[in-house]
Amino acid sequence: MELTRRQLLKFSAALAAASAIGLDLPIPQEARAAVGADKWVKGVCRYCGAGCGVYVGVTKGKVVAVKGDKDNWNKGYVCLKGLLLPPILYAPDRLTYPMLKKGDKFERISWKEAMDLMVAKFADAYKKNPNSIAFYGSGQAYTEESYFMGKLFKAGLGSNNTDGNPRLCMASAAVGYVSTFGKDEPMGAYDDFYHSDCFFLIGSNMPEAHPVLYRILREQKDKRKDVKIIVADPRKTELGRKADLYMSFTPGTDLAILNAMAHVIVKEGLYNKDFIGKHTVFKKVVAPGPPPKIEKTSWEDYVAFIEQFTPEMAEKASGCPKADIIKAARWFAQSKATMSMWCMGLNQRTRGVWANNLVHNLHLLTGQICRPGATPFSLTGQPNACGGVRDGGLLAHLLPYGRLVVNDKDREDMEKFWGVPKGRIQAKPGLSAVEMFQAFGKGDVKCLWIACTNPGQSLPNVGEYRKGMAAKETFLVVSEAYHPSKTSELADLILPAALWVEKEGVYGQSERRYQLLEKCVEPAGEARPDFDVMNEFGRKLLAAVGRADEAKHLIPYKKTAEIWDEIRQASSGTAYDFMGMTRDRMKKAHGMQWPVPTASHPGTLRRYSAKYGDPLVKKFDPSAADISFYGNKADGNKAVVWLRPAAGPAEPADKDYPFVLTTGRQIEHWHTATMTAKVPELRRAAPYGFLEINPADAKSIGVKNKDKVKVSSRRGSLVLEARVIEVPRPGLVYASFHDPEKLINLLTNDAFDALSKQPEYKICAVRVQKA
Amino acid sequence: MKHWNKFSLLLILLLVALPLLANAGPKKQKQHPAVSEEQECLDCHAQQYDAWQGSKHGQMGVQCVVCHGSLDATFFVKPPLERCNGCHADQVAEMQKKSAKLTCTSCHDKHTLAATSKTPFHKKGGN
C-alpha cells in the first residue's frame, strides 16, 4: 500500500503528538531546535552548494538543533532548510538494515549476506567484461568517498565507469572553466559580494536556491546605493523583481544576448585593450568533430565574428529589448567591479559550455576579473559537487585534481602515485551519467551501484531510465538513508546509509572552501557510512578478481582521515595544491579555501592573481607580474576568448508543443525532497508540485488559478495544479522537480551537451491543457 | 509495500492510544485549527502575512513555518526562542543573560521583527 501525501501529513502529526506525551517514537522530542545542547559541533549544512557553516547541537546522543556559524562566511545565518535539519535524521522511513528484493517485495537480510551477494555479482560481471560494472555517485557524498570510488574503479579495476549527479548540474560550468582558464573551479569567492558594484545574474534563482547568498546580495544593495543588479532570466523571480535591470528573453536565446553584449563592448570601445593583450588568446572551432577541431585566431577575427551580433539582431532572436542589452553591456564594462553569477539556467543546456564561455568572454574583454569584486562565479547546487566529484576526479573523464584520463602524462602520474602497473588506467573516458543509465537499460552495464542520490526521480526523461533500473536481468544496488525513494524502490539490493553528521568527511563548496564535518551521532539502526561499505566492498571485490595483494597497498584505509592525507598528497604540485590543509587545521578552521600549499599558508581568497594572494602564480609562472592563468600553460598562461555562435535548444517550442517547460528548485525543498519532505514544517509549507503559468497563457487556454492542468511533452505527461502567476514569461511554464508523486522529469529532455554531457533540463517543448 | 503497511499499523495504534494517554503528558501547546492541505497561511492571516512579506524575514524567505512551526506538535503561537537562535544566537544569549523572561518580541514587532525599543539593546554588528 502506498501512503498518500495527505496520509503522510497525518502520520507525521500523530508521531509528533505522541512524542510530546512521551511515547518512544522514531522522532525524538529533542529533535526540535533547542537553545541549549549538551555540545555544539562545528559542521556544514547538508543541502546546497553555498556550504553554510553551522553548529550542530547534540543532546543525549541526538541532534537537536542547528545554528549558523558566525565565524564562517555565512556570518551565522542559515536558511529555513538548514535551521530545520534535525528531523531528517529521525524520519520514520529511515532505512535501518539491508534489504533484498525477492519477487516484488523487499526482505531484510544481514550485512554479510548483502556484501557477499554484491561482491559476487560485481565480480562475475567484471570477469566477463570490466566495463560492465559502474558506480554512480553524488555531489552529496564526502570527498573521501568519491575519491575512494574513483581510485577503486580507475586504478584497482581499470574501469572508468564512475560518474555522478554533478554531471547533471555542474558539468557545463566545469568544462567552461577548463576550456577558458585551463583548470576547473572559480577564481573568485563570496568575499567578492562585498566589493562588486555591478552584479550580473543569469540563469539563477538565488533567493530560493541559495538564500543565504541572496541575503548578502540584498544587504550590499541596501547598504551601498551605487550597487546595480542586472538579472537575465525568462522567469521574473524575486531576484528579477529586485533588479535594477531585468532582462527577459525567449528560453534558449541567451547566447545571442551574451554575444550582443560583447558586440556593444567592442563597438563602443569599452574593452580593456591592455588586459586582452597580456592575458588572452582567441580560439574558434573550425570543424565540429567529434572531437572538434580547434584553431587559435586573433582579436581582429573576433571583432569580425562579433559584428553579426548586433543588439537589434539579439532583440529579434530573443525578444529582449536592444536598449536593455546595451545598458547591461555598459554597466558590466564600466562598473568598478562586476561579478557574474549563474547556475543551472546556463549549465543544464545542450549549449551549456558555450554559454559559460560567453560569460567568461565578457570578463576577459573588460578585464573585470582577478581583483576584488570582479569575477565570473558559478553557483553550485550540491554541498560537495566541487570538492568530491569534480575536484576528486570521480567523473568518468577525470582523474584527481585537474587530471584527465585522456592525457597520457596524467594517467602515468596517477598510476605511479597509486602504485598500479602502467597502462592500468584506461585512456578512454567511461560512461557519463545519461550514457551510464542508457547502457544499464540496454544491459551493457550489468551491475550498477548508486550511492547518495536519487536518479529514479532526478534523471531527465526519467520514465525511460526507470524501466532500465527496474529490469530483472541487471543488478542494481542503492545506498540510501531512506526507503522507499523513487530509486530504492527499483533496486535489487538496498543498503542503509549513514546520513550527514552520522559520519565524518570533507565537503568542498562553491568558492573552493573545504570544510570538515565531524561525526556527531551514531547512524540509525544498522546504517553504515558509505566509506565503510565501499572499503569492505573494494577489498573483497579486488580479492574476488585475483587482486587481493594489490588491495593491501591500494586501499589500506581504516578511517577517512587516512584517505584525506593521501588526497592532500594527490593535490600537491597541482593547481589545486592543498597539501597544507591538514585534518587538524580543518578541525579548527571555519573552512579553508585552496590553494593551501603549506601548513602555514592561510588559504587563497582569489586565484590567478599574485597581487591578491595566489601563492601558485609564482610557482607556475615565475615571470608573471600579477595575473597568470597558469592552469592554461599550453596557451602561455593566458585565458581563452572563444568565438561561440548562438545556438538554440535541442527541442524548441513548436505548433504541436507550443510551450517551453523549465524546471528548478523552490526554497522549501532541496532536490528530490528525500530529506526536506521529512520535515513537517517544510512539507506543510510546500506540500506538492505545481505548474507556474503566465496569466496571459492561462487565459488563452481557459485555465484559472488552482485548476488542474495536463502538461505533456513528447516523452510523458502529468497532471499538476496550475499556479497562475506573473513569474514565467508568456510561452514558458515552470515546475519544481521535488515532488516524488509528480515526476516532472517524465517530461524533460535527456539531450545533452556534446562537450560536458550535461542534459538540457531547462528547456523542452510541452503542451498544456485543462485537465 | 510491506514497509508502509508497518507504518500504517503503527499509525492506527497511535491514533487509538493517543486519546488514552493524552492526559499523561505535560501541558499541551495550543493547537492550530484543522485546515486543508490546500490552505495557506495567507488565506486566514493576511494582515500578519503582509507585515511579514515586507520585512527582512519576508524578503529572505524566512517563512511562517520557521517561527510558528507546522500544524502538528511543532505548531507554536508564540515562536520559541530556539527558532530565533538558529540565526541570532548571540542576541538570544545576550537577551537571556539580561532576563529569562524576555523574548525577541519583547522588543521587536511580532511580524516585521523591526525594533520597537528606542534604546538599542544589542551590540552593534549583530545578526
Interface residues (C-beta under 8 A of the other chain):
Chain A: M1 E2 L3 R5 R6 Q7 L9 K10 F11 S12 A13 A14 L15 A16 A17 A18 S19 A20 I21 G22 L23 R32 A33 A34 V35 A65 V66 K67 G68 K70 K75 G76 Y77 V78 C79 L80 G82 L83 L84 P92 D93 K105 F106 P207 E208 P211 Y214 R215 R218 E238 H483 P484 I667 E668 P680 E681 L682 R683 R684 A685 P687 Y688 K706
Chain B: M1 K2 H3 W4 N5 F7 S8 L11 L14 L15 A17 L18 L21 A22 A24 G25 P26 K28 Q29 E37 E38 Q59 M60 G61 V62 Q63 C64 V65 V66 G69 S70 L71 D72 A73 T74 P80 L81 E82 R83 N85 G86 C87 H88 A89 D90 V92 Q96 N127
